[in-house]
């Protein structure tokens, strides 16, 4: 939905509203965020209810930010920036909308008699631990409010800022279920810098997985997206699974890249600039639907299966399911089992 239906009016404030936005408190540029513009807004709602037709296994989400400085070329959320009359390309990476009153609005919503302590997911659209979180610190308030209301918490992130809040999440986990997931789909630092120029490096995310596991959580890893012809070779995937298991991850989901939204053209533009010989193969592989072919999915699944067996990994179908208990560490050694799911 458009943001102007969620924002408080700032009539008479003298602040120029951005295209598609009302209630913009101020527009901010900071020296430590070169090239980034923050649009601070006051929201009417913090909790987003998914439609009944949604295939997601959760009903409620929270998005503290719109746009994302991770700047991942393949991010499906790029299309959502167009609802703000920003573009799905460079604006998504650099025009970041911040709900500055998110925590106070969330607390009010959680106090309603109609709230039943349902699970709430974060990181389903843009990353709640992108660099902006270091400036605005919205997540500690969100975590505290959800835990206080008895609502289970699920967080998916590439952001190493999650480490800052691990003590708070440990406390929250004493009262509500907490599921933490890290997104990491490749180890090659050069390719990762090209595909995800603003995201933390793979080694930093492996360290984050260790920190999450050391804090006592079953760390789930989203190996997504697997990018055809670039990150899907057997050697790369085997090395990645080995690194995840060594870092202490307990479950993982493997999903191939889809290109079903307007971000398709943004990704294909990146591909034509960096890997022009692959453009024709991509157009054949994805056709007019933007979904990777069934043949490719089956081929990926068949190749991953022996890797799982090689690493002693158990397959888990539902990537959003709560992970099973992870075996206790013995003498500081990482738990040996990593579970994996496909599509």
Phi and psi in degrees as GROMACS dihedral restraints (atoms count N, CA, C in turn):
[ dihedral_restraints ]
;  ai    aj    ak    al  type     phi  dphi    fc
    3     4     5     6     1   -74.6    20    10
    4     5     6     7     1   150.0    20    10
    6     7     8     9     1   -69.8    20    10
    7     8     9    10     1   -26.0    20    10
    9    10    11    12     1   -66.5    20    10
   10    11    12    13     1   -15.5    20    10
   12    13    14    15     1   -85.2    20    10
   13    14    15    16     1    -7.8    20    10
   15    16    17    18     1  -112.3    20    10
   16    17    18    19     1    -7.1    20    10
   18    19    20    21     1  -102.4    20    10
   19    20    21    22     1   146.7    20    10
   21    22    23    24     1   -74.1    20    10
   22    23    24    25     1   143.6    20    10
   24    25    26    27     1   -71.0    20    10
   25    26    27    28     1   143.4    20    10
   27    28    29    30     1  -118.9    20    10
   28    29    30    31     1    35.1    20    10
   30    31    32    33     1   -55.3    20    10
   31    32    33    34     1   133.1    20    10
   33    34    35    36     1    82.4    20    10
   34    35    36    37     1     0.0    20    10
   36    37    38    39     1   -78.2    20    10
   37    38    39    40     1   -20.0    20    10
   39    40    41    42     1    82.8    20    10
   40    41    42    43     1    -0.2    20    10
   42    43    44    45     1   -87.4    20    10
   43    44    45    46     1   129.1    20    10
   45    46    47    48     1   -72.3    20    10
   46    47    48    49     1   123.5    20    10
   48    49    50    51     1   -74.2    20    10
   49    50    51    52     1   143.9    20    10
   51    52    53    54     1   -79.0    20    10
   52    53    54    55     1   160.8    20    10
   54    55    56    57     1   -55.1    20    10
   55    56    57    58     1   127.8    20    10
   57    58    59    60     1    79.7    20    10
   58    59    60    61     1     2.9    20    10
   60    61    62    63     1  -128.4    20    10
   61    62    63    64     1   142.6    20    10
   63    64    65    66     1  -127.0    20    10
   64    65    66    67     1   156.1    20    10
   66    67    68    69     1    80.0    20    10
   67    68    69    70     1    24.0    20    10
   69    70    71    72     1   -72.8    20    10
   70    71    72    73     1   119.0    20    10
   72    73    74    75     1   -69.1    20    10
   73    74    75    76     1   -49.3    20    10
   75    76    77    78     1  -166.7    20    10
   76    77    78    79     1   159.8    20    10
   78    79    80    81     1  -109.4    20    10
   79    80    81    82     1   129.2    20    10
   81    82    83    84     1  -126.2    20    10
   82    83    84    85     1   136.7    20    10
   84    85    86    87     1  -125.1    20    10
   85    86    87    88     1   133.1    20    10
   87    88    89    90     1  -121.5    20    10
   88    89    90    91     1   142.6    20    10
   90    91    92    93     1   -57.3    20    10
   91    92    93    94     1   -33.8    20    10
   93    94    95    96     1   -77.2    20    10
   94    95    96    97     1    -6.0    20    10
   96    97    98    99     1  -123.1    20    10
   97    98    99   100     1    66.0    20    10
   99   100   101   102     1   -59.7    20    10
  100   101   102   103     1   130.4    20    10
  102   103   104   105     1    81.9    20    10
  103   104   105   106     1     0.2    20    10
  105   106   107   108     1  -107.5    20    10
  106   107   108   109     1   135.8    20    10
  108   109   110   111     1  -117.0    20    10
  109   110   111   112     1   128.2    20    10
  111   112   113   114     1  -101.6    20    10
  112   113   114   115     1   130.2    20    10
  114   115   116   117     1  -110.0    20    10
  115   116   117   118     1   103.5    20    10
  117   118   119   120     1   -84.0    20    10
  118   119   120   121     1   123.9    20    10
  120   121   122   123     1  -127.0    20    10
  121   122   123   124     1   159.6    20    10
  123   124   125   126     1  -106.0    20    10
  124   125   126   127     1   120.5    20    10
  126   127   128   129     1   -97.1    20    10
  127   128   129   130     1   151.8    20    10
  129   130   131   132     1   -86.3    20    10
  130   131   132   133     1   -29.0    20    10
  132   133   134   135     1  -134.5    20    10
  133   134   135   136     1   148.2    20    10
  135   136   137   138     1  -109.3    20    10
  136   137   138   139     1   -37.6    20    10
  138   139   140   141     1   -86.9    20    10
  139   140   141   142     1   131.4    20    10
  141   142   143   144     1  -110.8    20    10
  142   143   144   145     1   124.6    20    10
  144   145   146   147     1   -96.1    20    10
  145   146   147   148     1   126.7    20    10
  147   148   149   150     1   -75.4    20    10
  148   149   150   151     1   149.3    20    10
  150   151   152   153     1   -65.5    20    10
  151   152   153   154     1   154.9    20    10
  153   154   155   156     1   -60.7    20    10
  154   155   156   157     1   -24.7    20    10
  156   157   158   159     1   -77.4    20    10
  157   158   159   160     1    -7.7    20    10
  159   160   161   162     1   -63.6    20    10
  160   161   162   163     1   141.5    20    10
  162   163   164   165     1   -86.0    20    10
  163   164   165   166     1    -3.2    20    10
  165   166   167   168     1   -71.4    20    10
  166   167   168   169     1   146.9    20    10
  168   169   170   171     1   -85.4    20    10
  169   170   171   172     1    16.7    20    10
  171   172   173   174     1  -133.8    20    10
  172   173   174   175     1   161.8    20    10
  174   175   176   177     1  -108.6    20    10
  175   176   177   178     1   -32.5    20    10
  177   178   179   180     1  -118.2    20    10
  178   179   180   181     1   141.8    20    10
  180   181   182   183     1  -134.7    20    10
  181   182   183   184     1   162.5    20    10
  183   184   185   186     1  -132.1    20    10
  184   185   186   187     1   133.3    20    10
  186   187   188   189     1  -124.5    20    10
  187   188   189   190     1    95.8    20    10
  189   190   191   192     1   -64.5    20    10
  190   191   192   193     1   -27.2    20    10
  192   193   194   195     1  -131.1    20    10
  193   194   195   196     1   151.9    20    10
  195   196   197   198     1  -120.8    20    10
  196   197   198   199     1   139.5    20    10
  198   199   200   201     1    83.1    20    10
  199   200   201   202     1   161.3    20    10
  201   202   203   204     1  -154.8    20    10
  202   203   204   205     1   128.4    20    10
  204   205   206   207     1   -76.5    20    10
  205   206   207   208     1    -4.8    20    10
  207   208   209   210     1   -63.0    20    10
  208   209   210   211     1   -28.2    20    10
  210   211   212   213     1    58.3    20    10
  211   212   213   214     1    34.5    20    10
  213   214   215   216     1   -65.5    20    10
  214   215   216   217     1   127.6    20    10
  216   217   218   219     1   -63.3    20    10
  217   218   219   220     1   -26.7    20    10
  219   220   221   222     1   -97.9    20    10
  220   221   222   223     1     4.4    20    10
  222   223   224   225     1   -64.3    20    10
  223   224   225   226     1   122.5    20    10
  225   226   227   228     1   -66.6    20    10
  226   227   228   229     1   -23.6    20    10
  228   229   230   231     1   -73.0    20    10
  229   230   231   232     1    -8.6    20    10
  231   232   233   234     1   -54.8    20    10
  232   233   234   235     1   -39.9    20    10
  234   235   236   237     1   -60.1    20    10
  235   236   237   238     1   -31.9    20    10
  237   238   239   240     1   -67.4    20    10
  238   239   240   241     1   -20.4    20    10
  240   241   242   243     1   -69.3    20    10
  241   242   243   244     1   -21.4    20    10
  243   244   245   246     1   -70.1    20    10
  244   245   246   247     1   -20.1    20    10
  246   247   248   249     1   -65.1    20    10
  247   248   249   250     1   -21.6    20    10
  249   250   251   252     1   -92.5    20    10
  250   251   252   253     1     3.9    20    10
  252   253   254   255     1    63.8    20    10
  253   254   255   256     1    28.2    20    10
  255   256   257   258     1   -96.8    20    10
  256   257   258   259     1   166.1    20    10
  258   259   260   261     1   -91.1    20    10
  259   260   261   262     1   163.2    20    10
  261   262   263   264     1   -83.6    20    10
  262   263   264   265     1     0.4    20    10
  264   265   266   267     1  -101.5    20    10
  265   266   267   268     1  -108.1    20    10
  267   268   269   270     1   -62.3    20    10
  268   269   270   271     1   -32.8    20    10
  270   271   272   273     1   -64.0    20    10
  271   272   273   274     1   -38.3    20    10
  273   274   275   276     1   -59.3    20    10
  274   275   276   277     1   -36.4    20    10
  276   277   278   279     1   -78.4    20    10
  277   278   279   280     1   -24.8    20    10
  279   280   281   282     1  -124.4    20    10
  280   281   282   283     1   -16.6    20    10
  282   283   284   285     1  -106.7    20    10
  283   284   285   286     1    95.9    20    10
  285   286   287   288     1  -103.7    20    10
  286   287   288   289     1   121.4    20    10
  288   289   290   291     1   -92.1    20    10
  289   290   291   292     1   129.0    20    10
  291   292   293   294     1  -120.5    20    10
  292   293   294   295     1   125.1    20    10
  294   295   296   297     1   -86.4    20    10
  295   296   297   298     1    89.4    20    10
  297   298   299   300     1   -68.1    20    10
  298   299   300   301     1   -25.7    20    10
  300   301   302   303     1   -99.6    20    10
  301   302   303   304     1    19.8    20    10
  303   304   305   306     1   -55.0    20    10
  304   305   306   307     1   -46.1    20    10
  306   307   308   309     1   -66.7    20    10
  307   308   309   310     1   -43.9    20    10
  309   310   311   312     1   -65.9    20    10
  310   311   312   313     1   -38.0    20    10
  312   313   314   315     1   -67.4    20    10
  313   314   315   316     1   -41.2    20    10
  315   316   317   318     1   -60.5    20    10
  316   317   318   319     1   -46.2    20    10
  318   319   320   321     1   -59.1    20    10
  319   320   321   322     1   -39.1    20    10
  321   322   323   324     1   -65.0    20    10
  322   323   324   325     1   -42.1    20    10
  324   325   326   327     1   -67.1    20    10
  325   326   327   328     1   -36.7    20    10
  327   328   329   330     1   -72.4    20    10
  328   329   330   331     1   -18.4    20    10
  330   331   332   333     1   -82.9    20    10
  331   332   333   334     1    -7.3    20    10
  333   334   335   336     1   -65.5    20    10
  334   335   336   337     1   144.6    20    10
  336   337   338   339     1   -63.5    20    10
  337   338   339   340     1   -24.2    20    10
  339   340   341   342     1   -78.5    20    10
  340   341   342   343     1   -13.5    20    10
  342   343   344   345     1   -76.9    20    10
  343   344   345   346     1   126.0    20    10
  345   346   347   348     1  -109.1    20    10
  346   347   348   349     1    18.1    20    10
  348   349   350   351     1    71.7    20    10
  349   350   351   352     1    34.4    20    10
  351   352   353   354     1   -67.7    20    10
  352   353   354   355     1   155.0    20    10
  354   355   356   357     1   -63.6    20    10
  355   356   357   358     1   146.7    20    10
  357   358   359   360     1  -128.6    20    10
  358   359   360   361     1   132.5    20    10
  360   361   362   363     1  -108.4    20    10
  361   362   363   364     1   139.7    20    10
  363   364   365   366     1  -124.6    20    10
  364   365   366   367     1   144.9    20    10
  366   367   368   369     1    93.3    20    10
  367   368   369   370     1    13.1    20    10
  369   370   371   372     1   -83.6    20    10
  370   371   372   373     1   -17.3    20    10
  372   373   374   375     1  -118.6    20    10
  373   374   375   376     1   -77.8    20    10
  375   376   377   378     1  -114.2    20    10
  376   377   378   379     1   163.3    20    10
  378   379   380   381     1   -77.0    20    10
  379   380   381   382     1   122.6    20    10
  381   382   383   384     1   -71.4    20    10
  382   383   384   385     1   -14.0    20    10
  384   385   386   387     1  -113.5    20    10
  385   386   387   388     1    31.1    20    10
  387   388   389   390     1   -68.6    20    10
  388   389   390   391     1   174.4    20    10
  390   391   392   393     1   -56.6    20    10
  391   392   393   394     1   -31.7    20    10
  393   394   395   396     1   -57.1    20    10
  394   395   396   397     1   -30.4    20    10
  396   397   398   399     1   -63.2    20    10
  397   398   399   400     1   -28.1    20    10
  399   400   401   402     1   -64.5    20    10
  400   401   402   403     1   -27.4    20    10
  402   403   404   405     1   -88.1    20    10
  403   404   405   406     1   -42.6    20    10
  405   406   407   408     1   -97.8    20    10
  406   407   408   409     1   -22.0    20    10
  408   409   410   411     1    50.1    20    10
  409   410   411   412     1    53.2    20    10
  411   412   413   414     1   -84.3    20    10
  412   413   414   415     1   -30.2    20    10
  414   415   416   417     1   -65.6    20    10
  415   416   417   418     1   -38.3    20    10
  417   418   419   420     1   -56.7    20    10
  418   419   420   421     1   -41.4    20    10
  420   421   422   423     1   -67.1    20    10
  421   422   423   424     1   -38.0    20    10
  423   424   425   426     1   -64.2    20    10
  424   425   426   427     1   -47.2    20    10
  426   427   428   429     1   -60.8    20    10
  427   428   429   430     1   -46.9    20    10
  429   430   431   432     1   -62.6    20    10
  430   431   432   433     1   -40.6    20    10
  432   433   434   435     1   -66.9    20    10
  433   434   435   436     1   -44.1    20    10
  435   436   437   438     1   -65.9    20    10
  436   437   438   439     1   -44.5    20    10
  438   439   440   441     1   -62.6    20    10
  439   440   441   442     1   -40.7    20    10
  441   442   443   444     1   -65.2    20    10
  442   443   444   445     1   -26.3    20    10
  444   445   446   447     1   -92.9    20    10
  445   446   447   448     1     2.5    20    10
  447   448   449   450     1    75.3    20    10
  448   449   450   451     1    25.0    20    10
  450   451   452   453     1  -100.4    20    10
  451   452   453   454     1   122.9    20    10
  453   454   455   456     1   -57.4    20    10
  454   455   456   457     1   147.4    20    10
  456   457   458   459     1  -120.0    20    10
  457   458   459   460     1   132.4    20    10
  459   460   461   462     1  -127.2    20    10
  460   461   462   463     1   128.1    20    10
  462   463   464   465     1  -128.1    20    10
  463   464   465   466     1   130.2    20    10
  465   466   467   468     1  -118.8    20    10
  466   467   468   469     1   130.2    20    10
  468   469   470   471     1  -154.3    20    10
  469   470   471   472     1   154.6    20    10
  471   472   473   474     1   -99.3    20    10
  472   473   474   475     1   -10.2    20    10
  474   475   476   477     1   -83.4    20    10
  475   476   477   478     1   126.4    20    10
  477   478   479   480     1   -72.3    20    10
  478   479   480   481     1    -8.8    20    10
  480   481   482   483     1   -60.4    20    10
  481   482   483   484     1   -18.1    20    10
  483   484   485   486     1   -54.4    20    10
  484   485   486   487     1   -32.3    20    10
  486   487   488   489     1   -58.2    20    10
  487   488   489   490     1   -34.6    20    10
  489   490   491   492     1   -56.8    20    10
  490   491   492   493     1   -36.8    20    10
  492   493   494   495     1   -98.3    20    10
  493   494   495   496     1     6.5    20    10
  495   496   497   498     1   -59.2    20    10
  496   497   498   499     1   -42.6    20    10
  498   499   500   501     1   -59.3    20    10
  499   500   501   502     1   -39.7    20    10
  501   502   503   504     1   -66.5    20    10
  502   503   504   505     1   -38.5    20    10
  504   505   506   507     1   -69.3    20    10
  505   506   507   508     1   -34.5    20    10
  507   508   509   510     1   -60.6    20    10
  508   509   510   511     1   -43.4    20    10
  510   511   512   513     1   -64.7    20    10
  511   512   513   514     1   -43.5    20    10
  513   514   515   516     1   -60.0    20    10
  514   515   516   517     1   -36.3    20    10
  516   517   518   519     1   -68.4    20    10
  517   518   519   520     1   -12.0    20    10
  519   520   521   522     1   -77.3    20    10
  520   521   522   523     1   -14.4    20    10
  522   523   524   525     1  -120.8    20    10
  523   524   525   526     1   -26.7    20    10
  525   526   527   528     1  -138.7    20    10
  526   527   528   529     1   154.2    20    10
  528   529   530   531     1   -63.6    20    10
  529   530   531   532     1   137.4    20    10
  531   532   533   534     1  -127.9    20    10
  532   533   534   535     1   122.9    20    10
  534   535   536   537     1  -114.3    20    10
  535   536   537   538     1   124.6    20    10
  537   538   539   540     1  -115.4    20    10
  538   539   540   541     1   129.5    20    10
  540   541   542   543     1  -128.3    20    10
  541   542   543   544     1   139.2    20    10
  543   544   545   546     1  -115.2    20    10
  544   545   546   547     1   136.4    20    10
  546   547   548   549     1   -94.9    20    10
  547   548   549   550     1   120.8    20    10
  549   550   551   552     1  -155.2    20    10
  550   551   552   553     1   116.6    20    10
  552   553   554   555     1  -120.4    20    10
  553   554   555   556     1    -3.2    20    10
  555   556   557   558     1  -159.2    20    10
  556   557   558   559     1   157.8    20    10
  558   559   560   561     1  -108.2    20    10
  559   560   561   562     1   -23.2    20    10
  561   562   563   564     1   -61.5    20    10
  562   563   564   565     1   112.8    20    10
  564   565   566   567     1   -67.1    20    10
  565   566   567   568     1   -34.1    20    10
  567   568   569   570     1   -69.2    20    10
  568   569   570   571     1   -46.3    20    10
  570   571   572   573     1   -66.0    20    10
  571   572   573   574     1   -39.0    20    10
  573   574   575   576     1   -62.9    20    10
  574   575   576   577     1   -40.0    20    10
  576   577   578   579     1   -64.4    20    10
  577   578   579   580     1   -30.2    20    10
  579   580   581   582     1   -79.6    20    10
  580   581   582   583     1   -41.4    20    10
  582   583   584   585     1   -76.7    20    10
  583   584   585   586     1   -36.0    20    10
  585   586   587   588     1  -133.0    20    10
  586   587   588   589     1    65.5    20    10
  588   589   590   591     1   -62.6    20    10
  589   590   591   592     1   -22.7    20    10
  591   592   593   594     1  -104.2    20    10
  592   593   594   595     1     1.0    20    10
  594   595   596   597     1   -90.0    20    10
  595   596   597   598     1   155.5    20    10
  597   598   599   600     1   -59.1    20    10
  598   599   600   601     1   149.7    20    10
  600   601   602   603     1   -65.9    20    10
  601   602   603   604     1   158.0    20    10
  603   604   605   606     1   -56.1    20    10
  604   605   606   607     1   -40.8    20    10
  606   607   608   609     1   -63.9    20    10
  607   608   609   610     1   -34.7    20    10
  609   610   611   612     1   -68.4    20    10
  610   611   612   613     1   -35.6    20    10
  612   613   614   615     1   -74.6    20    10
  613   614   615   616     1   -31.1    20    10
  615   616   617   618     1   -64.1    20    10
  616   617   618   619     1   -40.4    20    10
  618   619   620   621     1   -63.0    20    10
  619   620   621   622     1   -36.7    20    10
  621   622   623   624     1   -64.1    20    10
  622   623   624   625     1   -42.7    20    10
  624   625   626   627     1   -58.6    20    10
  625   626   627   628     1   -42.7    20    10
  627   628   629   630     1   -60.8    20    10
  628   629   630   631     1   -43.5    20    10
  630   631   632   633     1   -64.3    20    10
  631   632   633   634     1   -41.3    20    10
  633   634   635   636     1   -63.0    20    10
  634   635   636   637     1   -45.0    20    10
  636   637   638   639     1   -65.7    20    10
  637   638   639   640     1   -41.6    20    10
  639   640   641   642     1   -63.9    20    10
  640   641   642   643     1   -27.3    20    10
  642   643   644   645     1   -78.2    20    10
  643   644   645   646     1    -3.8    20    10
  645   646   647   648     1   100.2    20    10
  646   647   648   649     1     7.3    20    10
  648   649   650   651     1   -93.7    20    10
  649   650   651   652     1   152.4    20    10
  651   652   653   654     1   -83.1    20    10
  652   653   654   655     1   103.7    20    10
  654   655   656   657     1   -84.1    20    10
  655   656   657   658     1   119.1    20    10
  657   658   659   660     1   -90.7    20    10
  658   659   660   661     1   144.0    20    10
  660   661   662   663     1  -122.0    20    10
  661   662   663   664     1   128.9    20    10
  663   664   665   666     1   -92.8    20    10
  664   665   666   667     1   104.1    20    10
  666   667   668   669     1   -85.3    20    10
  667   668   669   670     1    79.1    20    10
  669   670   671   672     1  -155.8    20    10
  670   671   672   673     1   137.5    20    10
  672   673   674   675     1   -90.5    20    10
  673   674   675   676     1   148.0    20    10
  675   676   677   678     1   -76.7    20    10
  676   677   678   679     1   121.3    20    10
  678   679   680   681     1   -96.9    20    10
  679   680   681   682     1   114.3    20    10
  681   682   683   684     1   -52.9    20    10
  682   683   684   685     1   135.2    20    10
  684   685   686   687     1    69.0    20    10
  685   686   687   688     1     0.5    20    10
  687   688   689   690     1  -121.7    20    10
  688   689   690   691     1   -41.0    20    10
  690   691   692   693     1  -125.2    20    10
  691   692   693   694     1     9.3    20    10
  693   694   695   696     1  -104.3    20    10
  694   695   696   697     1     8.3    20    10
  696   697   698   699     1   -72.1    20    10
  697   698   699   700     1   153.1    20    10
  699   700   701   702     1   -59.6    20    10
  700   701   702   703     1   -42.6    20    10
  702   703   704   705     1   -62.5    20    10
  703   704   705   706     1   -43.0    20    10
  705   706   707   708     1   -66.2    20    10
  706   707   708   709     1   -43.5    20    10
  708   709   710   711     1   -67.0    20    10
  709   710   711   712     1   -41.1    20    10
  711   712   713   714     1   -62.2    20    10
  712   713   714   715     1   -43.1    20    10
  714   715   716   717     1   -63.4    20    10
  715   716   717   718     1   -39.5    20    10
  717   718   719   720     1   -64.3    20    10
  718   719   720   721     1   -47.9    20    10
  720   721   722   723     1   -60.1    20    10
  721   722   723   724     1   -39.5    20    10
  723   724   725   726     1   -63.1    20    10
  724   725   726   727     1   -41.8    20    10
  726   727   728   729     1   -66.7    20    10
  727   728   729   730     1   -39.0    20    10
  729   730   731   732     1   -64.1    20    10
  730   731   732   733     1   -43.8    20    10
  732   733   734   735     1   -63.5    20    10
  733   734   735   736     1   -42.5    20    10
  735   736   737   738     1   -64.4    20    10
  736   737   738   739     1   -34.1    20    10
  738   739   740   741     1   -74.5    20    10
  739   740   741   742     1   -14.4    20    10
  741   742   743   744     1   104.7    20    10
  742   743   744   745     1    10.3    20    10
  744   745   746   747     1   -62.2    20    10
  745   746   747   748     1   148.1    20    10
  747   748   749   750     1  -109.8    20    10
  748   749   750   751     1   -26.7    20    10
  750   751   752   753     1  -143.0    20    10
  751   752   753   754     1   162.0    20    10
  753   754   755   756     1  -153.1    20    10
  754   755   756   757     1   155.1    20    10
  756   757   758   759     1  -124.3    20    10
  757   758   759   760     1   134.8    20    10
  759   760   761   762     1  -114.0    20    10
  760   761   762   763     1   121.3    20    10
  762   763   764   765     1  -137.6    20    10
  763   764   765   766     1   135.7    20    10
  765   766   767   768     1   -78.4    20    10
  766   767   768   769     1   154.3    20    10
  768   769   770   771     1   -62.1    20    10
  769   770   771   772     1   133.2    20    10
  771   772   773   774     1  -116.3    20    10
  772   773   774   775     1   154.1    20    10
  774   775   776   777     1  -132.6    20    10
  775   776   777   778     1    62.7    20    10
  777   778   779   780     1   -96.4    20    10
  778   779   780   781     1    -7.9    20    10
  780   781   782   783     1  -113.8    20    10
  781   782   783   784     1  -169.1    20    10
  783   784   785   786     1   -65.4    20    10
  784   785   786   787     1   -18.8    20    10
  786   787   788   789     1   -66.5    20    10
  787   788   789   790     1   -14.1    20    10
  789   790   791   792     1   -54.0    20    10
  790   791   792   793     1   -48.2    20    10
  792   793   794   795     1   -68.4    20    10
  793   794   795   796     1   -34.2    20    10
  795   796   797   798     1   -63.8    20    10
  796   797   798   799     1   -44.4    20    10
  798   799   800   801     1   -66.9    20    10
  799   800   801   802     1   -44.1    20    10
  801   802   803   804     1   -65.0    20    10
  802   803   804   805     1   -29.7    20    10
  804   805   806   807     1   -64.7    20    10
  805   806   807   808     1   -43.5    20    10
  807   808   809   810     1   -62.5    20    10
  808   809   810   811     1   -42.0    20    10
  810   811   812   813     1   -63.5    20    10
  811   812   813   814     1   -44.0    20    10
  813   814   815   816     1   -64.9    20    10
  814   815   816   817     1   -29.1    20    10
  816   817   818   819     1   -80.3    20    10
  817   818   819   820     1   -36.4    20    10
  819   820   821   822     1  -102.9    20    10
  820   821   822   823     1   -30.4    20    10
  822   823   824   825     1  -141.2    20    10
  823   824   825   826     1    63.2    20    10
  825   826   827   828     1   -59.5    20    10
  826   827   828   829     1   -26.5    20    10
  828   829   830   831     1   -69.7    20    10
  829   830   831   832     1   -13.1    20    10
  831   832   833   834     1   -94.6    20    10
  832   833   834   835     1   -11.5    20    10
  834   835   836   837     1   -59.2    20    10
  835   836   837   838     1   -47.2    20    10
  837   838   839   840     1   -62.4    20    10
  838   839   840   841     1   -41.7    20    10
  840   841   842   843     1   -62.3    20    10
  841   842   843   844     1   -37.7    20    10
  843   844   845   846     1   -65.8    20    10
  844   845   846   847     1   -43.0    20    10
  846   847   848   849     1   -63.8    20    10
  847   848   849   850     1   -33.7    20    10
  849   850   851   852     1   -72.7    20    10
  850   851   852   853     1   -40.5    20    10
  852   853   854   855     1   -68.4    20    10
  853   854   855   856     1   -36.6    20    10
  855   856   857   858     1  -100.3    20    10
  856   857   858   859     1   -17.3    20    10
  858   859   860   861     1    56.4    20    10
  859   860   861   862     1  -149.7    20    10
  861   862   863   864     1   -88.6    20    10
  862   863   864   865     1   -16.6    20    10
  864   865   866   867     1   -82.3    20    10
  865   866   867   868     1   -25.3    20    10
  867   868   869   870     1    84.3    20    10
  868   869   870   871     1    -4.0    20    10
  870   871   872   873     1   -94.5    20    10
  871   872   873   874     1   136.1    20    10
  873   874   875   876     1   -61.4    20    10
  874   875   876   877     1   146.4    20    10
  876   877   878   879     1   -63.5    20    10
  877   878   879   880     1   152.9    20    10
  879   880   881   882     1   -62.2    20    10
  880   881   882   883     1   -34.5    20    10
  882   883   884   885     1   -63.4    20    10
  883   884   885   886     1   -41.0    20    10
  885   886   887   888     1   -65.3    20    10
  886   887   888   889     1   -43.7    20    10
  888   889   890   891     1   -59.9    20    10
  889   890   891   892     1   -43.8    20    10
  891   892   893   894     1   -65.0    20    10
  892   893   894   895     1   -40.1    20    10
  894   895   896   897     1   -64.7    20    10
  895   896   897   898     1   -42.3    20    10
  897   898   899   900     1   -63.9    20    10
  898   899   900   901     1   -45.0    20    10
  900   901   902   903     1   -60.2    20    10
  901   902   903   904     1   -42.9    20    10
  903   904   905   906     1   -66.5    20    10
  904   905   906   907     1   -34.4    20    10
  906   907   908   909     1   -77.0    20    10
  907   908   909   910     1   -31.8    20    10
  909   910   911   912     1   -74.0    20    10
  910   911   912   913     1   -33.1    20    10
  912   913   914   915     1   -52.3    20    10
  913   914   915   916     1   -50.1    20    10
  915   916   917   918     1   -67.1    20    10
  916   917   918   919     1   -26.8    20    10
  918   919   920   921     1   -65.2    20    10
  919   920   921   922     1   -40.3    20    10
  921   922   923   924     1   -62.0    20    10
  922   923   924   925     1   -43.6    20    10
  924   925   926   927     1   -64.1    20    10
  925   926   927   928     1   -39.8    20    10
  927   928   929   930     1   -59.4    20    10
  928   929   930   931     1   -38.2    20    10
  930   931   932   933     1   -94.5    20    10
  931   932   933   934     1     4.8    20    10
  933   934   935   936     1    67.4    20    10
  934   935   936   937     1    34.4    20    10
  936   937   938   939     1   -95.3    20    10
  937   938   939   940     1   141.9    20    10
  939   940   941   942     1   -98.1    20    10
  940   941   942   943     1   138.7    20    10
  942   943   944   945     1   -87.1    20    10
  943   944   945   946     1   132.5    20    10
  945   946   947   948     1  -122.7    20    10
  946   947   948   949     1   124.2    20    10
  948   949   950   951     1   -73.6    20    10
  949   950   951   952     1   -43.1    20    10
  951   952   953   954     1   -91.1    20    10
  952   953   954   955     1   110.6    20    10
  954   955   956   957     1   -68.4    20    10
  955   956   957   958     1   -14.9    20    10
  957   958   959   960     1  -103.5    20    10
  958   959   960   961     1    -1.2    20    10
  960   961   962   963     1   -67.4    20    10
  961   962   963   964     1   149.2    20    10
  963   964   965   966     1   -62.0    20    10
  964   965   966   967     1   130.2    20    10
  966   967   968   969     1   -67.4    20    10
  967   968   969   970     1   148.3    20    10
  969   970   971   972     1   -69.2    20    10
  970   971   972   973     1   161.9    20    10
  972   973   974   975     1   -57.3    20    10
  973   974   975   976     1   135.7    20    10
  975   976   977   978     1   -86.4    20    10
  976   977   978   979     1   135.3    20    10
  978   979   980   981     1   -55.4    20    10
  979   980   981   982     1   144.2    20    10
  981   982   983   984     1   -60.2    20    10
  982   983   984   985     1   144.9    20    10
  984   985   986   987     1   -72.0    20    10
  985   986   987   988     1   144.2    20    10
  987   988   989   990     1  -117.2    20    10
  988   989   990   991     1   120.1    20    10
  990   991   992   993     1    52.6    20    10
  991   992   993   994     1    38.4    20    10
  993   994   995   996     1    78.6    20    10
  994   995   996   997     1     0.3    20    10
  996   997   998   999     1   -76.1    20    10
  997   998   999  1000     1   145.3    20    10
  999  1000  1001  1002     1   -68.3    20    10
 1000  1001  1002  1003     1   142.9    20    10
 1002  1003  1004  1005     1   -59.2    20    10
 1003  1004  1005  1006     1   135.6    20    10
 1005  1006  1007  1008     1   -81.3    20    10
 1006  1007  1008  1009     1   -11.7    20    10
 1008  1009  1010  1011     1  -102.1    20    10
 1009  1010  1011  1012     1   128.9    20    10
 1011  1012  1013  1014     1  -118.7    20    10
 1012  1013  1014  1015     1   129.4    20    10
 1014  1015  1016  1017     1  -103.9    20    10
 1015  1016  1017  1018     1   149.5    20    10
 1017  1018  1019  1020     1  -136.6    20    10
 1018  1019  1020  1021     1   146.7    20    10
 1020  1021  1022  1023     1  -133.6    20    10
 1021  1022  1023  1024     1   156.1    20    10
 1023  1024  1025  1026     1  -121.1    20    10
 1024  1025  1026  1027     1   124.4    20    10
